[in-house]
Amino acid sequence: MTARVGAAVRDCTPPPGLAMSGFAARTGPAAGAHDPLTVRALAVDDSVLITVDACGLHEDFCARVRAELADCGSVVVAATHTHGGPATMPGRLGGPVDADYQARLYATCVAAARAARSAREPASIEVGTGPDPGIARNRRRADGPVYAPLGVVRFRRADGTCAASIVGYACHPVVLGADNRHWTADYPGVVRTVMEEAEPGSVCLFLTGCCGELNTGHSAYASMSAGASAERTFAAAGRIGRRIAEAALAVPTAKTNADAGTGTGGASQEVRLPLRTADPAETAALVARWERELPQADAGRRELLRAWLAWARDVAPRTRTSWTGRVTVLRWGSLRLVALPGEPFSVTARDIAARVPGDVIVIGYSDGCPGYLPPVTELDQGGYEVEDAHRYYGMPAPFAPGAAESLADAAVGLASGL
């Protein structure tokens, strides 16, 4: 099928000196930029997909962008989840948030979307799914599930040239560790560069899939140290990005069909996700343990403990009992692009893909990022994502059992109605 397609890229690299996001153990500001951070927008008929090189975006920020672009149809604003970006979510994932940069980022998102809309031209939509290129690992346990197919979309002009492409893959963009103090898009930036070099004149968007339990092989707790690692370098990010891009370039794509009604469309739904009931006695016991450990802790662990103690003082007493997230499904021919908030696990994407017919790409970090959303099957396993991460996200408690399943059910329902 043919749609009207346009794409645009705008630089959003912050100046040095701003706070970085993604590691509680990293307290120093950015010293400079290793590679540019960008906002990328793809307009397909009356839908717009915006990606931002940031660890996460607050739902209020995303709602403001969508409101400004209300005339553009269905709009999704997604973070790539690079841990080499600036603090962009007040009260979450580090800070402080710089108000001037936040205003600039908002304007850049709007400008990129408007430019993509203005650049629309007829293009065919081609979709393909390739096997996992073997980068993603289950960081919670070696025998744990890994669902990381490689989703590829190409938008071709009438003359056969590529106007834009999408690469979707589920693996934490956290190759660089807490010792890094330079702005970087991490491996997704390398993927985009290689794709665009292979298709001159095109714009590539990298979509980070549901990778709450997936990264390149280290445990989540390994990121709680500011020490350097021989495996977590810019050279490693380059190798990983090139491997994913080369695999994506090898994925055959075929034109989608307009399988229902008109060829494109979108639908969204708000989903209320309850939090677990906080236990003040448990929090008090944790505080006592952290205070005993603090004097003997190394530098990285000390910063983490201080963050946890600040959480116990300022966040844990809050009476918040739920968070409301937005699920969106964009239909481009036979493709359903499912955008979920927060950090879902890959098994949630597998569940959705199994229940939605046709081509499906499921992504996370969209229209708000309040923390991890583990499926019920992972809760008994414990670990950082289940037990600890809500503190860094400024939430008084983790999400209650069933939150991930509620998102999946909403996504399947929306996809079925398009």
Buried (B, 14 or more C-beta within 10 A) or exposed (E): BBBBBBBBBBEBBBBEEBBBBBBBBBBEBBEEBBBBBBBBBBBBBBBBBBBBBBBBBBBEBBBBBBEBBEEBBBBBBBBBBBBBBBBBBBBBBBBEBBEEBBEEBBBBBBBBBBBBBEBBEEBBBBBBBBEBBEBBBBBBEEEBBBBBBBBBBBBBBEEEEBBBBBBBBBBBBBBBBBBBBBBBBBBBBBBBBBBBEBBEEBBBBBBBBBBBBBBBBBEBEBBBBBEEBEEBBBEBBBBBBBBBBBBBBEBEBEBBEBBEEEBBBBBBBEBEBBBBEBEEEEBEEBBEEBEEEBEEBEEBBBBBBBBBBEBBEEBBEEEEBEBEBBBBBBBBBBBBBBBBBBBBBBBBBBBBBEBBEBBBBBBBBBBBBBBBBBBEEBBEBEBBBBBBBBBBBBBBBBBBEBBBBBBBBBBBBBBEEB
